[in-house]
């Protein structure tokens, strides 16, 4: 029997169908997270951009993830999250292309936008295959 959930003080027992949907969604999310991690590792370490602009952008993103992100509600629609996406984009493409990709991703991150697996790739590049 599914366990009780408490939402805004009211108890709620999800049906078996809702529980199965929740478990399936969680499994898909975990699979997408693993794929995102693999795709972020698909470029060689020596392919990483290593300059002052990239280091400054990564420092700001790390500050955001450490200090600001924990107090915000969890509402990520994509895997990887926007901040992880930005970090990968800056490392892979440098400051200019990384900023363009980050802005493009933030414009798509809204209730009317998409969701799911969305690794950083420059316009026209092939999407890395899901294993």
NORDAQUI-V338860 format. One record per residue. N is the residue number from 0. RES is the residue in one small letter. SS is DSSP state (H for helix, E for strand, L for the rest). PHI is phi in whole degrees, 0 to 359 (none if undefined). Layout:
N	RES	SS	PHI
N	RES	SS	PHI
This chain:
0	x	L	none
1	x	L	295
2	x	L	282
3	x	E	285
4	x	E	249
5	x	E	245
6	x	E	238
7	x	L	52
8	x	L	84
9	x	E	262
10	x	E	276
11	x	E	214
12	x	E	251
13	x	L	292
14	x	L	289
15	x	H	298
16	x	H	295
17	x	H	295
18	x	H	295
19	x	H	298
20	x	H	298
21	x	H	298
22	x	H	295
23	x	H	295
24	x	H	297
25	x	H	298
26	x	H	297
27	x	H	298
28	x	H	297
29	x	H	296
30	x	H	298
31	x	H	295
32	x	H	298
33	x	H	297
34	x	H	296
35	x	H	295
36	x	H	296
37	x	H	297
38	x	H	291
39	x	H	288
40	x	L	265
41	x	L	286
42	x	L	262
43	x	L	293
44	x	H	301
45	x	H	282
46	x	H	276
47	x	L	294
48	x	L	286
49	x	L	223
50	x	L	218
51	x	H	297
52	x	H	298
53	x	H	295
54	x	H	297
55	x	H	294
56	x	H	296
57	x	H	295
58	x	H	296
59	x	H	295
60	x	H	294
61	x	H	296
62	x	H	299
63	x	H	301
64	x	H	294
65	x	H	277
66	x	H	254
67	x	H	263
68	x	H	303
69	x	H	297
70	x	H	268
71	x	L	269
72	x	L	291
73	x	L	284
74	x	L	217
75	x	L	291
76	x	L	260
77	x	E	243
78	x	E	236
79	x	L	289
80	x	L	298
81	x	H	300
82	x	H	290
83	x	H	295
84	x	H	303
85	x	H	298
86	x	H	298
87	x	H	296
88	x	H	298
89	x	H	296
90	x	H	294
91	x	H	277
92	x	H	245
93	x	H	93
94	x	H	292
95	x	H	293
96	x	H	294
97	x	H	298
98	x	H	293
99	x	H	299
100	x	H	296
101	x	H	295
102	x	H	297
103	x	H	298
104	x	H	293
105	x	H	296
106	x	H	292
107	x	H	275
108	x	L	272
109	x	L	206
110	x	L	301
111	x	L	267
112	x	L	279
113	x	L	275
114	x	L	200
115	x	E	104
116	x	E	284
117	x	L	214
118	x	L	284
119	x	L	291
120	x	L	209
121	x	L	289
122	x	L	305
123	x	L	92
124	x	L	287
125	x	L	287
126	x	L	286
127	x	L	294
128	x	L	290
129	x	L	277
130	x	L	271
